[in-house]
Amino acid sequence: MVGIKSIKKKQYKGKVYDLSIKNSASPYFYANRVLVHNSLYPHIMIQCNLFGRRKPNEIQDRPFWSGDNKWQTEGTYYADEISPVGKLLRQWYFNRLYFKRNFLLVSDKKIYKMKDIEKFKGQKIYRMEKGNNELTTREVDDEIVEQFLKLAEKGVDRREYMIKIFINIMYGILNNPYYSLVYDRIAGGDCTRVGRQWTKYARKTFKEAGYPVIYTDTDSVYIIDKKNDKKTMLEIKDKIIKDIKDTVPFPQDTFDMGIDDEIKYMYFFKGKNNDEKETDVEMDEDDFVNKPKGFMKKNYIYVTTDGKVKIKNLGIRKKSISELAKQVFWFHLVPKIKQGQIKFSKTFINNVLKEIVAKDVSFAALRKEVGPFSQYEKTSPTSLPAQIAKRYGAGIHFLIPNLKKIGVGKGKSFCTIEEFKANNMNIHDIDYSNVWMELDYFVKPVVTKNIFDYD
């Protein structure tokens, strides 16, 4: 009898991390942490005075900053006075803190919640006085305590979101020639360039201190805190922030990193391609290892220690995802993802699909919005939108992809729920191909056997 020498599996080509670290003295699992900068780009624009770039035809005898021999920049920026736009950004940021019901304490220069103001009576806090862009300080007295407690009770002022939008669009304005008064291609490039260098420096410092760095994003560093010692980890973070502030012309007390999440499980997925914008100069050894594998794209899911699932740049978050895929993912896969599972067999997912549709076939319908047929008649009369408009009229339609060639469509057919029922179709007549594509990240590879390798 011929024996099979080996059975080969098609392995999942993505990268999966279980970031839980078990403490030998405790049965509990400790998660890694993700530290995120507070508004990184706005703080770069303020601290480096990017709206105050020294132009060739301007006064040349003023002091300037061009990285302080620590960071690489293309432009040089005035270091004696912050630009009016920089002052405005700073004012907006402090106003945002106020509307978020936060404040900044002078003694340790950290941001606290207004509801805790009573703890700081007798100490000084920063204030942004109305009518000017300069910061002042004021001692916390009974009046401040009463004012802040009332504000905290009211909750976050919705103007905070408006200011957040204003702050975030400033980088886009800096890079857009339409806004000719502030447009500066060199400064815009330096904003992202400096940001990458600061993040790389944070990564390097944590690694040298013995903290494995799993991943870095635009403004965040994902580390494993092996000792489960938050105090020590934050001391290293404080050193990173101090080192950066010591090298910029206008250091801001609001510039910091905070623990955004504490993570139990983290799963990475391969991106579409490996074309990263980071240059070799800005990459380190981990980048050179991971880049060819496709692990540098922002495709991941993580589960926090309090059971929240957070998703970055995966298709399952898109508004265009089918209702059926959403049902499968959020109500059947997410509970298992929270328990540490990320890949599921086709059989399991197929059974879930059939179970959902058997209860309500409308979950299989896809939303199709079309204009009047006249809109397509001359240019694309046989296209799917044209067929839908001609048969069902203009508007929003919910159509079921089916295998029975009922309704409209050439390669793939779509029919209304009424047509589906009128033609006595059942769950086996539904075309689930779009759902499988949408859930592809979470499907286990099929195991294949190699029968050509014999003893």
Helices and strands as residue ranges (DSSP letters): E 15-17, E 21-22, E 29-30, E 32-37, H 40-47, G 50-52, E 64-65, E 77-78, H 84-99, E 102-104, E 111-113, G 114-120, E 124-128, E 135-139, H 142-154, H 159-174, H 185-208, E 213-216, E 220-223, H 230-245, E 257-268, G 280-282, H 285-290, G 291-293, E 300-304, E 309-312, G 315-317, H 323-328, I 329-333, H 334-337, H 346-359, G 361-364, E 366-370, G 373-375, H 384-392, E 395-402, E 413-416, H 417-422, G 427-429, H 433-438, G 440-442
